[in-house]
């Protein structure tokens, strides 16, 4: 039996966002009235059963809203000395493979996920990462989606831990938080205190040196029946020339 678990957050115009989302919704009755204007009055709402035509939605949103994939180009124009891949260039193979959930819910809000945290989580589930595995970091921050706490109540992946994951053959990493790095305010406060630019979006900017992709704003990782032994799929929408794309992330379990 195949079971598919939805690990995605919506593009939601009612949720707080750094870049506000706008969704214009046209209902069935309104659609019937509008369509006649497109055909010089040859048809009108009475041309349709129950005076209803088709619904329609127009979305104005950043490609970084909802569950989405960040391509190497988002991190900088060059990655590993070559032009960085845009979202429509990234190989689809990066977004389908064996999923591995690592529980890092013990890391404090605003804190940094370290190599020790990664190795402890792997030991807990008795798993050794393999080439092509897709690592999904469970912080528990998805429960804050739709609130202001979603912007602050999560840890970020440290550069040392990210380097270690890439060394293990991982190419794609997901997280159930607003971003892969620490909260914006925590990074900026550290920069103001130290004047060290390395404090600002370090996991993102490592993508200029080492090519990888990450998935932000996953959800429901805690609902999965086990942390490994499943396929993970998260294919990004093909937005031409963009550094990111919305995606529907799912975990696929095949049980006898």
BELSUL-V903080 format. One record per residue. N is the residue number from 0. NEAR is the number of other ideal C-beta (glycine too) atoms within 12 Angstrom. D_FIRST is the distance of its C-alpha to the first C-alpha in whole Angstrom. Layout:
N_NEAR_D_FIRST ; N_NEAR_D_FIRST
This chain:
0_8_0 ; 1_13_4 ; 2_17_7 ; 3_22_10 ; 4_28_13 ; 5_23_16 ; 6_35_19 ; 7_35_22 ; 8_37_25 ; 9_26_27 ; 10_31_30 ; 11_24_32 ; 12_22_36 ; 13_14_36 ; 14_25_35 ; 15_20_38 ; 16_27_38 ; 17_20_40 ; 18_18_41 ; 19_17_40 ; 20_26_38 ; 21_18_39 ; 22_22_37 ; 23_16_39 ; 24_14_37 ; 25_19_39 ; 26_18_38 ; 27_20_37 ; 28_18_41 ; 29_21_43 ; 30_24_41 ; 31_26_42 ; 32_22_46 ; 33_23_45 ; 34_27_44 ; 35_20_48 ; 36_16_49 ; 37_15_48 ; 38_12_49 ; 39_9_53 ; 40_13_52 ; 41_10_51 ; 42_19_48 ; 43_19_48 ; 44_22_46 ; 45_16_47 ; 46_17_45 ; 47_19_42 ; 48_10_40 ; 49_11_41 ; 50_19_43 ; 51_20_40 ; 52_27_38 ; 53_15_36 ; 54_18_35 ; 55_18_35 ; 56_18_35 ; 57_13_37 ; 58_21_36 ; 59_16_39 ; 60_28_37 ; 61_25_37 ; 62_34_34 ; 63_34_34 ; 64_33_33 ; 65_38_29 ; 66_42_27 ; 67_42_28 ; 68_48_29 ; 69_46_32 ; 70_41_33 ; 71_37_36 ; 72_31_39 ; 73_37_38 ; 74_32_40 ; 75_25_43 ; 76_17_44 ; 77_18_44 ; 78_29_41 ; 79_18_42 ; 80_13_45 ; 81_15_44 ; 82_16_43 ; 83_29_40 ; 84_34_37 ; 85_27_36 ; 86_34_33 ; 87_22_33 ; 88_25_34 ; 89_37_31 ; 90_21_29 ; 91_21_25 ; 92_15_24 ; 93_33_25 ; 94_35_23 ; 95_25_19 ; 96_32_19 ; 97_29_18 ; 98_41_18 ; 99_40_20 ; 100_40_21 ; 101_41_25 ; 102_30_26 ; 103_40_30 ; 104_28_30 ; 105_19_33 ; 106_32_35 ; 107_22_38 ; 108_26_38 ; 109_26_40 ; 110_26_40 ; 111_32_39 ; 112_41_36 ; 113_25_37 ; 114_24_36 ; 115_18_36 ; 116_32_34 ; 117_35_31 ; 118_22_32 ; 119_20_32 ; 120_32_29 ; 121_30_27 ; 122_15_29 ; 123_20_27 ; 124_23_24 ; 125_12_25 ; 126_25_24 ; 127_15_26 ; 128_29_26 ; 129_18_26 ; 130_17_27 ; 131_22_25 ; 132_33_23 ; 133_43_23 ; 134_46_24 ; 135_48_23 ; 136_47_26 ; 137_38_26 ; 138_44_29 ; 139_30_28 ; 140_39_30 ; 141_37_28 ; 142_22_29 ; 143_25_32 ; 144_33_31 ; 145_22_34 ; 146_16_37 ; 147_16_39 ; 148_20_38 ; 149_31_35 ; 150_26_38 ; 151_26_39 ; 152_29_37 ; 153_41_35 ; 154_35_36 ; 155_44_36 ; 156_45_35 ; 157_30_38 ; 158_30_39 ; 159_22_39 ; 160_38_36 ; 161_39_35 ; 162_23_37 ; 163_27_35 ; 164_41_32 ; 165_31_33 ; 166_17_35 ; 167_27_31 ; 168_21_30 ; 169_36_28 ; 170_34_29 ; 171_47_27 ; 172_51_27 ; 173_50_26 ; 174_46_27 ; 175_41_27 ; 176_47_30 ; 177_42_33 ; 178_39_34 ; 179_48_33 ; 180_41_37 ; 181_39_39 ; 182_32_40 ; 183_24_42 ; 184_23_45 ; 185_29_45 ; 186_30_45 ; 187_20_48 ; 188_17_50 ; 189_25_49 ; 190_19_51 ; 191_14_54 ; 192_11_54 ; 193_13_54 ; 194_11_55 ; 195_14_52 ; 196_14_50 ; 197_18_48 ; 198_25_47 ; 199_24_45 ; 200_31_42 ; 201_32_42 ; 202_41_38 ; 203_37_38 ; 204_27_41 ; 205_31_40 ; 206_38_38 ; 207_25_42 ; 208_23_42 ; 209_29_39 ; 210_29_36 ; 211_40_33 ; 212_45_31 ; 213_49_30 ; 214_50_27 ; 215_48_29 ; 216_48_28 ; 217_48_24 ; 218_39_23 ; 219_27_21 ; 220_42_20 ; 221_23_21 ; 222_23_18 ; 223_32_15 ; 224_17_14 ; 225_21_16 ; 226_30_18 ; 227_30_17 ; 228_21_14 ; 229_30_13 ; 230_26_14 ; 231_39_16 ; 232_31_18 ; 233_40_21 ; 234_29_23 ; 235_40_26 ; 236_26_28 ; 237_20_31 ; 238_25_34 ; 239_12_37 ; 240_15_39 ; 241_25_37 ; 242_32_37 ; 243_38_33 ; 244_39_31 ; 245_33_28 ; 246_43_25 ; 247_29_21 ; 248_41_20 ; 249_33_16 ; 250_40_14 ; 251_24_10 ; 252_23_8 ; 253_13_6 ; 254_12_5 ; 255_5_6
